[in-house]
Amino acid sequence: MEVSDSDEEVPVVQLCCLPFPDLHSLDSSITEDFSTLLTVLANEDCEKAHAAVMRIRKLLSNESNPPIQAVIEAGGVTVLHRAMKHEDERIRYEATWAITNLLSGNSKNTAKVLKSGCIPTLVSLMNIEESWGVKEQALWAFGNIAGDSTQWRDQVLEAGGLTAILANLREDSRTYMKNACWVVSNMVRGRPAPDTAYQVQAAPFVLAHISLESDSEINCDLLWALSYITEQSVDNIGLNSSYCELLVQFTANSAIPVALPALRTIGNIISSTDKYTRVFIQMGVLDKMKELLQHSKKNIRRETCWVLSNICAESNSVVEQVVLSGILPQVINLALEDEATIRKEAVWVIANTCDHCSLELKPALLAIGVAQPLIEGLSFEDRKTRGVAIDGLMGLLKNVKEAISPEVILSHVDVGEVVMHCKELASQGTARAKGLLKEIAWLTPNDNDLDQ
């Protein structure tokens, strides 16, 4: 039987009777009857079944509008899932690839695929399959599932997916390892976060493969994975000063995909424990941040401010090092002139600095102008930022009465503006604003409202 380009459809019976070479060469524009292809796949003839599943996989691999819904509606999930366990390695490979493509669709389609119970099958393929090609398709499938929702990510984790991946790494294949880095990153991301035990399990793999010599895409996936892990756990992941130094080096990379997750990870580590704060400072993180505060990308400037706010929430001695580094004038400038989200983060940096600095540092802080961005922060729409600005001014003016003259303070602090904002906030029920009014009452002896 000859199949011409004009044929629109090949009946099921005719297709099943086709000799293998003809079936294998059918043009995809002709053979899009998935009921037919699935019938052939269910046939006992391995050669025809292989040709049919290959055609299904190729159609699903179409980058432009792959027919995922059509395959599902034709009952393809059950047939392909069964074919994942076929005795013929070629069929297992193509079927697993086809299932992976089905899992790349929308969440509704993914839900229908997962109802087949394919997750345990994928774990089994990773654990007992001899073919690395099949393993790699299972790996891709895990990445698609975990990247779709945290609920399905947890199903993969509970079925032993992460354990299977880590037990079946192929270090001699750059492609396989690149995919593994992406999949593991998906396994530890998302909110709610996976159980800490899984984060700790993934950490050694992540840390072992981060390297300045690695592919930038690999480092990007691994650094984001490490940022997710350090949101949940820092003490039990095998972190040490060498990794801290590596993270600081990554912040020097001007490329957002690498610098951003490196900054996020540093901020997570510092906010979780003070153990490494001085380590990062000794490794020159403040000098790197001076450069990043001038970065052209606002995401980098904002993330840098966030890291600095965590550093400045530490002890007096750490804050002193920040002040002596000369970085605060840049932060003040951002707080006054940058776009809104960065201004808020910069206000947090200044507020934490003022709240944790020693009395001896306060004249220097006043002199470089920390008060004005805090005062402007009192009028921010964001309630948390207003509260932080109040705390920063409270910290700046606390205990200064005996150490700094009113004239010096008034030359750097527009107390009238502070009073105006605080009265408005106090009228709205902000208790901390009332506390700040009491703190500065001695600077405004003629304000009868403050006395009351």
Secondary structure, 3 states (H helix, E strand, C coil): CCCCCCCCCCCHHHHHHCCHHHHHCCCCCCCCCHHHHHHHHCCCCHHHHHHHHHHHHHHHCCCCCCCHHHHHHCCHHHHHHHHCCCCCHHHHHHHHHHHHHHCCCCHHHHHHHHCCCHHHHHHHHHHHCCCHHHHHHHHHHHHHHHHHCHHHHHHHHHCCHHHHHHHCCCCCCHHHHHHHHHHHHHHHCCCCCCCHHHHHHHHHHHHHHCCCCCCHHHHHHHHHHHHHHHHHCCCCCCCCHHHHHHHHHHHCCCCHHHHHHHHHHHHHHHHHCCCCHHHHHHCCHHHHHHHHCCCCCHHHHHHHHHHHHHHCCCCHHHHHHHHHCCCHHHHHHHHHHCCHHHHHHHHHHHHHHHHHCCHHHHHHHHHHCCHHHHHHHCCCCCHHHHHHHHHHHHHHHCCCCCCCCHHHHHHHCCHHHHHHHHHHHHHCCCHHHHHHHHHCHHHCCCCHHHHC
